[in-house]
Amino acid sequence: QVQLQESGPGLVTPSETLSLTCGVSGYSLSNDYYWGWVRQPPGKGLEWIGSVYHSGRTFDNPSLRSRVTMSVDMSKNQFSLNLISVTAADTAVFYCAARPSRGGYFDYWGQGILVTVSS
Amino acid sequence: SYVVTQPPSVSVAPGQTARITCGGNNIQRKNIHWYQQKPGQAPVLVVYDDSDRPSGIPERFSGSNSGNTATLTITSVEAGDEADYYCQFWDTSSDPVVFGGGTKLTVL
């Protein structure tokens, strides 16, 4: 069974870089899935950040494109998100999620990690 | 960019049928997916590709998509169905992934 687990700091200073990693177990990153990130500010809805394929190809939300980079580490079977120049508005629960390459839906999700941007 | 609209809230009595809509211009041309999210938990896929159910999702959950409205229908609603529900689609022409604003289902 596919399991995803987010890891990273729970507190980030404004203007710094938010860095998260999602470890994948029970499935190889090299298989036919897109590996992505979704965030949810407290009390608000879901916002897609972007997705990355094992080849390194990425799709991202145009509203965040200038601040987002994503990558995969095949040796560790994990993928990562960097969001630069964060502000308090970036405070959210961040989920990693998996989408089959032939489908537009996310059928596997991590449990989520709360990241607070504050000095 | 393409905009989808969900009602903020829907209320239904136990045992009744809940219908949660996701509206957009000619949305029938898109494959719509639905997620259930309970407080403090990650979203769970309950319907994909308009009307298919992942394994383990009860038959009480069904979906349809016609014209300008996609609908998630939950029959014989139970207290445990109380949650936020989000529609979503993937569109390579503009924003690749779009979520609706979510609908809070309250079981009276």
Chai-1 contact restraints between the chains, C-beta under 6 A:
chainA,res_idxA,chainB,res_idxB,connection_type,confidence,min_distance_angstrom,max_distance_angstrom,comment,restraint_id
A,G45,B,G101,contact,1.0,0.0,6.0,A-B,restraint_1
A,G45,B,G102,contact,1.0,0.0,6.0,A-B,restraint_2
A,L46,B,Y86,contact,1.0,0.0,6.0,A-B,restraint_3
A,L46,B,F99,contact,1.0,0.0,6.0,A-B,restraint_4
A,W48,B,V97,contact,1.0,0.0,6.0,A-B,restraint_5
A,F59,B,P96,contact,1.0,0.0,6.0,A-B,restraint_6
A,Y95,B,A42,contact,1.0,0.0,6.0,A-B,restraint_7
A,G104,B,N31,contact,1.0,0.0,6.0,A-B,restraint_8
A,G104,B,W90,contact,1.0,0.0,6.0,A-B,restraint_9
A,Y105,B,H33,contact,1.0,0.0,6.0,A-B,restraint_10
A,Y105,B,L45,contact,1.0,0.0,6.0,A-B,restraint_11
A,Y105,B,Y48,contact,1.0,0.0,6.0,A-B,restraint_12
A,D107,B,L45,contact,1.0,0.0,6.0,A-B,restraint_13
A,W109,B,A42,contact,1.0,0.0,6.0,A-B,restraint_14
A,W109,B,P43,contact,1.0,0.0,6.0,A-B,restraint_15
A,Q111,B,A42,contact,1.0,0.0,6.0,A-B,restraint_16
A,G112,B,A42,contact,1.0,0.0,6.0,A-B,restraint_17
